Amino acid sequence: MKFVKNFFMFILIIILILYLFLFFSSRKSYPVDYGYSFSKEHAEYLGLDWKKTYLQMLQDLKPKYLRLSAAWSNLEKTPDKFNFSDLDFMMSEANKIGTKVTLVVGQKAPRWPECHVPAWVNDFSKNDYEKSLKNYLEKTVNHYKDHPALEYWQVENEAFINFKFGDCEKFRQDLVYDEIKLVNYLDPVHWTIVTDSGEMGLWSKAGKAGDLFGTTLYRIVRTSNGFILSYDWLPAAFYRYKAKIMGIHLESMFVSELQAEPWFTGDGPDKTPIEEQLKTMNIKRLEKHFNFVEKIGVSRAYLWGVEWWYWMAEKHGDESYVDYAKEFMKK
């Protein structure tokens, strides 16, 4: 009994020492370049005119970097008939102000329903599904590989995450490495990024799959039963040393999603009271997130939630998030 007690005491001391090490290793700040993720579909979900919002965002924030989605279900709504017009518009407008774009391709893409696979492949055999996926990748990569705004390809979105969420019953994880190889073959000039969850992902596969690695970073979440869970106790150095343990160089690691929006309840944005939204995102918390990411050691972070900032401005007359970002980026 005494041995067991001493053993657990030893474990607790080791945990405390490790935590203190991470805590004191999180004091130094590093320079970070910021970009934004933008989703046409999410802007529409919020009831915004997506083109107006996108152009306003470019004008207000003058982003150095953007992450846009070339979602399969949007580009090929009917078999082998591609419509790139909306994405062409976004790429062209970004290029006008010198913004560099990361384009996300694959079965999974940012935003709900997580998997963005056209419905017409639902009854396909595995072989036909694979052929259709390859065709979409070939058409999309060939369409944009020479675009002056293109900086990187992100292949899939959190493809190796170790738990299932979203509408992803048809997702074929076994094809991910082939997708990366195909994109590299079609466009050997632009590097590929592969992403994983910052808190729930192991990083071992994603960190080795592409040229660059991207991690999400959510500091506060709302669970499916409405419980708010905070990661404020987790020091910034955790991400730095997790990368080192997984053999990921910080020079090749970005924060692909830095939380800058709240979690809605199941009823969506219009039926989630503002005071409830502010529990998971407000100016003080946004400031904390900026401060936190600058202590990791990564060189770039893409903010996640700019559409909500403009929803707050247009629907609720609250321009504080856009104004704060404008001032912050001048530093």
SVG drawing of the C-alpha trace seen along z (x, -y; Angstrom):
<svg xmlns="http://www.w3.org/2000/svg" viewBox="-34 -50 47 52">
<polyline fill="none" stroke="black" stroke-width="0.4" points="0.0,0.0 2.8,-2.4 4.5,-1.5 1.4,-2.4 1.0,-5.7 4.7,-6.6 4.3,-5.6 1.3,-7.9 3.1,-10.7 6.1,-10.3 3.8,-10.5 2.2,-13.6 5.5,-15.3 6.7,-14.4 3.4,-15.8 3.9,-19.0 7.5,-19.4 6.5,-18.9 3.7,-21.4 5.9,-24.0 8.5,-23.4 5.8,-24.0 4.4,-27.0 7.8,-28.8 8.7,-27.8 5.6,-29.8 6.8,-33.2 8.8,-34.2 6.9,-35.7 7.7,-35.1 6.8,-37.0 3.7,-35.7 2.2,-36.6 -1.6,-36.4 -4.0,-35.3 -7.7,-34.5 -9.9,-31.6 -12.9,-32.6 -15.9,-30.4 -18.5,-31.5 -20.9,-28.9 -20.5,-30.0 -21.1,-33.7 -24.3,-32.6 -25.2,-30.5 -24.9,-33.6 -27.3,-35.4 -24.6,-37.6 -24.1,-38.6 -20.9,-36.6 -19.4,-38.6 -20.0,-41.9 -18.5,-40.5 -15.5,-39.0 -14.7,-42.3 -15.3,-44.3 -12.9,-41.9 -10.2,-42.4 -10.6,-46.2 -10.8,-46.4 -8.1,-43.9 -5.9,-43.7 -4.8,-40.2 -1.4,-39.0 -2.6,-35.4 -5.9,-33.7 -7.2,-30.1 -10.0,-29.3 -11.8,-26.1 -12.0,-24.4 -14.7,-22.0 -15.5,-19.1 -19.3,-19.4 -19.2,-23.1 -17.1,-22.8 -18.6,-19.6 -22.3,-19.6 -23.0,-17.3 -20.5,-14.8 -17.7,-16.2 -19.3,-19.7 -17.1,-22.1 -18.0,-25.6 -15.0,-27.6 -16.6,-31.0 -17.1,-31.8 -13.6,-30.6 -12.1,-32.4 -13.7,-35.6 -12.1,-35.2 -8.7,-34.3 -8.8,-37.2 -9.8,-39.7 -7.1,-38.4 -4.5,-38.7 -5.4,-42.4 -4.1,-43.3 -1.2,-40.8 -2.8,-38.3 -1.4,-34.8 -3.9,-32.0 -3.8,-28.4 -6.4,-26.4 -8.0,-23.4 -8.8,-20.4 -10.0,-16.9 -12.9,-15.0 -12.8,-17.1 -12.7,-20.8 -13.1,-23.5 -16.6,-24.1 -19.6,-21.9 -20.5,-19.3 -16.7,-18.6 -16.8,-16.3 -17.7,-18.1 -18.4,-15.2 -21.0,-15.6 -24.2,-13.5 -24.0,-11.9 -21.0,-9.7 -23.0,-8.2 -23.8,-5.0 -20.5,-4.6 -18.3,-1.6 -15.0,-2.2 -13.2,-2.2 -15.6,-4.7 -15.4,-6.9 -11.6,-6.9 -11.7,-7.8 -14.1,-10.7 -12.0,-12.0 -8.9,-11.9 -10.7,-13.7 -11.8,-16.5 -8.3,-16.9 -6.8,-16.9 -9.3,-19.5 -8.9,-21.7 -5.1,-21.6 -4.6,-22.2 -7.1,-25.1 -5.3,-27.0 -1.6,-25.8 -0.5,-28.8 -2.7,-31.3 -0.5,-34.2 -2.4,-34.3 -1.8,-30.6 0.8,-29.9 0.1,-26.4 -2.3,-23.5 -3.9,-22.1 -4.8,-18.5 -7.8,-17.4 -8.7,-18.9 -7.8,-17.0 -7.8,-13.8 -6.1,-11.7 -8.1,-13.0 -8.7,-10.1 -12.4,-10.6 -15.3,-11.0 -17.4,-14.1 -19.4,-15.8 -21.3,-14.2 -18.4,-11.9 -19.7,-8.4 -18.2,-8.2 -14.8,-9.6 -12.0,-7.4 -8.9,-7.9 -7.1,-5.2 -6.9,-7.6 -5.3,-10.5 -1.7,-9.6 -2.6,-9.1 -4.3,-12.5 -1.2,-14.2 1.0,-12.4 -1.3,-13.4 -1.3,-17.0 2.5,-17.0 2.7,-15.4 0.4,-17.8 1.9,-20.8 5.5,-20.3 6.0,-24.0 3.6,-24.7 4.0,-22.9 1.3,-20.9 0.0,-21.4 -1.6,-18.6 -3.5,-19.5 -4.6,-17.9 -6.5,-18.8 -4.3,-20.7 -5.8,-19.2 -7.3,-15.9 -4.9,-14.9 -1.8,-12.8 0.1,-14.7 2.2,-11.6 0.7,-10.9 -0.2,-14.5 3.1,-15.8 4.9,-13.6 2.4,-13.5 2.9,-16.9 5.6,-19.6 4.1,-21.7 2.0,-20.9 -1.0,-22.9 -2.7,-22.6 -6.0,-23.9 -6.0,-25.9 -9.3,-26.1 -9.0,-27.5 -12.7,-27.1 -15.3,-24.8 -19.0,-24.0 -19.8,-20.3 -22.8,-18.7 -24.7,-18.8 -24.0,-22.5 -21.1,-22.3 -18.4,-24.9 -14.9,-23.4 -11.8,-25.6 -8.2,-24.8 -6.9,-27.9 -4.9,-25.7 -2.8,-24.3 0.5,-26.3 1.5,-27.4 4.8,-25.5 2.7,-22.3 2.3,-22.7 5.9,-23.5 7.2,-20.4 4.5,-18.2 5.8,-19.2 9.4,-18.4 8.4,-15.0 6.6,-14.3 9.6,-15.4 7.9,-18.5 10.1,-21.6 8.5,-24.8 9.7,-26.4 7.3,-24.1 4.3,-24.4 1.4,-26.8 -1.7,-27.3 -4.2,-26.6 -7.2,-27.6 -6.9,-30.1 -10.3,-30.4 -11.8,-33.8 -15.5,-33.0 -17.9,-31.6 -19.7,-28.3 -23.4,-28.5 -26.0,-26.3 -27.8,-23.7 -30.3,-26.4 -27.6,-28.3 -26.4,-31.9 -29.7,-33.8 -31.2,-31.8 -28.2,-31.7 -28.4,-34.7 -25.5,-37.2 -24.7,-36.9 -24.4,-33.1 -22.1,-33.6 -19.9,-36.0 -19.2,-33.2 -16.9,-31.6 -15.7,-34.6 -15.3,-38.2 -12.6,-40.9 -10.8,-39.9 -10.7,-36.3 -9.6,-37.2 -6.8,-39.2 -5.8,-36.2 -5.7,-34.0 -3.4,-36.4 -1.1,-36.5 -1.2,-32.7 -0.3,-31.9 2.7,-34.2 4.2,-32.1 4.2,-28.8 7.0,-29.6 5.1,-29.2 5.5,-31.8 2.0,-32.0 -1.6,-31.6 -4.9,-31.8 -7.8,-33.3 -11.0,-31.3 -14.2,-33.3 -13.9,-36.5 -17.4,-35.9 -18.8,-36.1 -17.1,-39.5 -19.0,-40.9 -22.2,-39.2 -21.8,-41.0 -21.2,-44.3 -24.1,-44.0 -26.7,-42.2 -25.9,-43.7 -24.0,-46.9 -20.9,-45.7 -17.8,-46.5 -15.4,-46.0 -13.9,-42.7 -13.1,-44.1 -11.8,-47.3 -9.7,-45.4 -8.1,-43.3 -7.4,-46.3 -5.6,-48.0 -3.8,-44.8 -2.4,-44.2 -0.8,-47.6 1.5,-46.6"/>
</svg>
